[in-house]
Amino acid sequence: MPCAAWAAGHLLFGVSGTALFGVVVMAALPTAQNVYLFSSQFRMPTAAARDVIFLSSLLSLPVIGLIALLLT
């Protein structure tokens, strides 16, 4: 997703600098929190959702670091 956000921001919309960095970092953030909210709202088991949130959050940290390294 960060690669697609970079391509769309840079190539299609001509965004650069700090704005492009923001677009790409936002695309790299985990989105699994919605899964947990849905599972708790509908009283479904939340253990798998919790684990997915933890792993995706943990894995997003090095990706955001790499983005910072490449775009600065």
Contacts in CASP RR format, 6 or more apart in sequence:
PFRMAT RR
TARGET T0000
AUTHOR 0000-0000-0000
METHOD contacts of the structure
MODEL  1
MPCAAWAAGHLLFGVSGTALFGVVVMAALPTAQNVYLFSSQFRMPTAAAR
DVIFLSSLLSLPVIGLIALLLT
1 27 0 8 1.000
1 28 0 8 1.000
2 24 0 8 1.000
2 25 0 8 1.000
2 27 0 8 1.000
2 28 0 8 1.000
2 63 0 8 1.000
2 67 0 8 1.000
4 27 0 8 1.000
5 23 0 8 1.000
5 24 0 8 1.000
5 26 0 8 1.000
5 27 0 8 1.000
6 20 0 8 1.000
6 23 0 8 1.000
6 24 0 8 1.000
6 27 0 8 1.000
9 15 0 8 1.000
9 20 0 8 1.000
9 23 0 8 1.000
10 16 0 8 1.000
10 20 0 8 1.000
15 23 0 8 1.000
17 71 0 8 1.000
20 71 0 8 1.000
21 67 0 8 1.000
21 68 0 8 1.000
21 71 0 8 1.000
21 72 0 8 1.000
24 67 0 8 1.000
24 71 0 8 1.000
25 64 0 8 1.000
25 67 0 8 1.000
25 68 0 8 1.000
28 60 0 8 1.000
28 63 0 8 1.000
28 64 0 8 1.000
28 67 0 8 1.000
29 60 0 8 1.000
29 64 0 8 1.000
30 53 0 8 1.000
30 56 0 8 1.000
30 57 0 8 1.000
30 59 0 8 1.000
30 60 0 8 1.000
31 56 0 8 1.000
32 49 0 8 1.000
32 52 0 8 1.000
32 53 0 8 1.000
32 56 0 8 1.000
32 57 0 8 1.000
33 53 0 8 1.000
35 49 0 8 1.000
35 52 0 8 1.000
35 53 0 8 1.000
36 46 0 8 1.000
36 49 0 8 1.000
36 50 0 8 1.000
36 53 0 8 1.000
38 44 0 8 1.000
39 45 0 8 1.000
39 46 0 8 1.000
39 49 0 8 1.000
40 46 0 8 1.000
END
